[in-house]
Amino acid sequence: MNAPHDTKSRPGAFRLYGPQFQTSPAELYRQMRAQYGPVAPVLLEGDVPAWLVIGYRELHHVLSHPEVFARSSRRWNAWDLIPENWPLRPMVMRTPTVLFAEGEEHRRRAGAISDALAGADQHEVRQYATQAADRLIDGFCTASKADLRASYAARLPAVVLGRLYGLDQERADVLAEAMTTMVDGGPDAVRAQQFLLKTMGELVAARRRRPGNDVVSWMINHPAALRDEELIPDLVVVLGGGHQPTTEWLGNTLRLMLTDDRFAASLTGARRSVREALTEVLWEDTPTQNYLGRYAARDVELGGQLIRTGDLLLLGLAGANSDPRINSGPDAQGWGNQAYLSFSHGEHRCPYPAQELAEIIVTAGVEVLLDRLPDVELAVGADELRWRPSPWMRGLVALPVVFTPVPPLGGQ
C-alpha cells in the first residue's frame, strides 16, 4: 500500500470541500457509502488525505476505543504536508487543549469543564435565554423582514454563553464572530484563533484578580488546579463547542419548521412539534456534521479499510446518523429516539451539562420566536438557502424571513 499521505494513491477519494460538499453533503455520503462502505478515503482543503468514518457501528467503535484511535494530533503522519497558513490548521494544530489530551490529563481537564458547566442554574439559564430571545426579537420585530441567522440564531447562544462567562452582549458577539471565522477555515482562520486566545487570556487574568459567579471563575477555582496554559485554550474550546453547534441547531430547527409541511401546519401552539423538530435535526441535519479527529495508534482494519499508524480519521457524525443500517428515515426514528451520535460518544463526547444547556437555549429560541412572530415564513425559496462552507459545521449562511410587524415588548 502506498504511503498514507500520497494523494496519488487515492484517485477516488472524495473532497470535503467545494460546491458539491457544501450543497449536498448527504448525497455525497451516500455516494461514499456505495463506493467504499462505512469508511471512505477523503481529501481536505489542499488535498490533505484522511479517512471519513460514516458507518454508525464503525464510528461507535472508534469512539469507544481511544487506545487504538487516539486523540492527540502529535500522532499524525501527514504533518509534513501542512503549511503554516493552512486554513484548517487551527482545528488540528497541537495546542494544549482538552480536545487533544489523553488519559488522566483529559479526565482531569474534562472534569473541570463539566463541573463548571454543571454549576450553572438551569432555571436561571432558561429564564435568561427567554429574556434574551425577546430582546433580540425586539430589535427586528417592527420591520417586516429579518435574517434569522445573523440577527437571532447566531446571537442568542452568544448572548447566553457570554452571560455564563460573565461577558456583556457586545463582547460576546465579537467572540462569537471570531469563532465562526476560525471554524469556517477561511484565510482569516488562524488570525481569528490568535484573537480568541488573546482575549480569553485577558479574561482569565481579570477573573484571577476578581473572581465572579461565572464559568471562568469556577474553572479557575476548580480542584483540578488548571494552569493558565490549560485554562485559556480550554475556555476557547468550551465557547466554540457551545456557540457553534447551538447556533446551527437553532438555525437548522427553524429552517426545518419553516420548510417542512409536517411542522409548518402546527407552527402556532403545538409545543411537541418543537421537540420533534429539535430531535429530527440532530438525526437528519446535525449541526456538527464532521469532527476532527482520531489518529491510529497502530495499523488496524476498520470497515474493510487498512488504516495505517498515524492516519487521520474524521468523525462523520452526519454520515453515521444517516447510516441506513440504523436509520431508515425521519418518520421511522420517532421524536423520542436519542441514539444519534450528534454529541459524539465515549470519553471525548460533549459533556452532558453542555448538551442540556444547548437544548435549553435552542428550545427557548424556537418557542419565543414562534410565539412572537406566528406568521413568520421564508422570504426565499427553500432551494435558494445557502450553506456555510465549513467542512465541520452544517448551518445556513442566512435565513431570510418575512412576517407581520409586531410591537416590541421592551422593559426586559
Secondary structure, 3 states (H helix, E strand, C coil): CCCCCCHHHCCCCEECCCHHHHHCHHHHHHHHHHHHCCEEEEEECCCEEEEEECCHHHHHHHHHCCCCEECCHHHCCCHHHCCCCCCCHHHHCCCCCCCCCCHHHHHHHHHHHHHHHHCCCHHHHHHHHHHHHHHHHHCCCCCCEEEHHHHHHCHHHHHHHHHHHCCCHHHHHHHHHHHHHHHHCCCCHHHHHHHHHHHHHHHHHHHHHCCCCCHHHHHHCCCCCCCHHHHHHHHHHHHHHHHHHHHHHHHHHHHHHHHCHHHHCCCCCCHHHHHHHHHHHHHHCCCECCEEEEEECCCEEECCEEECCCCEEEECHHHHHCCCCCCCCHHHHCCCCCCCCCCCCHHHCCCHHHHHHHHHHHHHHHHHHHHHCCCCEECCCHHHCCECCCCCECCECCCEEECCCCCCCCCC
